[in-house]
Every structure is written in C-alpha cells, then in structure tokens.
C-alpha cells in the first residue's frame, strides 16, 4: 500500500486512499509484535516501543476534523512520546460528515 504523503500545515495527508481492510492490515504490520491498545477501545494503538502509532478513532472515521474526510492515522513519535509525523490517510469509498470523501 502506497501511503506517500504531501505536506500541509504541520501534518501530512496521503495523496492516495486506502480501504479499511488494507488500513487495518497496514496498521498491524507497521506496529508489529507487541502492539497495544493505548486508549482502552478508542481506536488508538501503539507499537511495543511506543515509537509508532495507528489511529482509527471515531472522529477520524467520520471525517470530523482536518482533512475533513474519513481517514486513519499512521504516526511516528520520538523517545519522549512527542509526535514527529502524523500521516492522515483517506479511506476509499467513505463520505465524511460534510459529504466529502
């Protein structure tokens, strides 16, 4: 799955969409063994070393915030847990609250 980003503000938005099935498989692959639920069922997951994240929270799935389309997040964090990169990847075939997507 190609999730090549382009820069906007301080976050990234992929130029490509992804299906939910591919997003879930990619999230598991990116986080690897020992991934954990970091938010008690709210769709926020972290790798065992806490340096990579995958987010499928309800607001993102509804397109409730920038980039205003249903999307998932692939994230990278520094040693202190501060975000270094947040790639918003739009979900294929879904429409957000504003009818976009």
C-alpha positions in Angstrom: 0.0 0.0 0.0 1.4 3.4 -1.0 0.8 6.0 1.7 3.2 8.6 0.2 2.4 12.0 1.9 2.4 15.6 0.8 2.9 18.3 3.4 0.2 20.6 4.7 0.3 22.6 7.9 2.4 20.5 10.3 0.7 17.3 9.4 0.7 15.1 6.3 -2.1 13.9 4.1 -1.6 10.9 1.8 -2.1 11.5 -1.9 -3.7 8.1 -2.1 -6.7 6.4 -0.4 -6.8 3.1 1.4 -9.5 0.6 2.1 -10.4 -0.1 5.7 -9.2 -3.7 5.2 -5.9 -2.6 3.9 -5.6 0.1 6.6 -6.1 -2.5 9.4 -3.5 -4.8 7.8 -1.1 -2.0 7.3 -1.6 -0.8 10.9 -0.8 -4.2 12.3 2.3 -4.5 10.0 3.6 -1.0 11.0 3.1 -1.6 14.7 4.4 -5.1 14.7 4.5 -7.7 17.5 3.6 -6.4 20.9 1.3 -3.6 19.6 -1.1 -2.4 22.3 -4.4 -0.6 22.7 -3.3 2.8 24.1 -6.7 4.2 24.7 -9.0 1.5 26.1 -11.0 0.7 23.0 -11.0 4.2 21.4 -9.1 3.1 18.3 -5.6 4.3 19.3 -2.8 1.8 19.0 1.0 2.0 19.7 3.9 -0.2 18.9 5.7 -2.1 21.7 8.5 0.6 21.7 5.8 3.4 21.7 7.5 5.0 18.6 4.8 4.1 16.1 1.1 4.7 16.2 -2.0 3.8 14.2 -5.3 5.6 14.9 -8.8 4.7 13.8 -10.7 6.8 16.3 -14.4 7.6 15.7 -13.9 11.2 14.8 -11.3 10.4 12.2 -13.5 7.7 10.7 -16.4 10.2 10.4 -14.1 12.9 8.8 -14.8 15.1 11.8 -11.5 17.0 11.6 -8.9 18.0 9.1 -8.6 16.8 6.3 -12.4 16.6 6.6 -12.8 13.2 5.0 -12.9 9.8 6.7 -9.3 8.7 7.4 -6.8 6.8 9.5 -3.6 8.0 11.0 -0.1 6.5 10.8 2.1 8.2 13.4 5.8 8.4 14.4 6.9 9.6 17.9 10.2 10.5 19.4 11.7 8.8 22.5 9.7 11.2 24.8 6.5 10.3 23.0 6.2 13.6 21.2 4.8 13.3 17.6 7.3 13.6 14.8 4.9 12.8 11.9 1.2 12.2 11.6 0.1 10.9 8.2 -3.7 11.2 7.6 -4.6 8.5 5.0 -8.1 9.0 3.5 -10.4 5.9 3.4 -11.6 4.8 0.0 -15.4 4.9 -0.6 -16.5 6.6 2.6 -18.1 10.0 3.0 -17.5 12.3 5.9 -20.0 14.3 7.9 -19.7 17.1 5.4 -20.4 14.8 2.5 -16.8 14.8 1.4 -14.6 11.8 0.7 
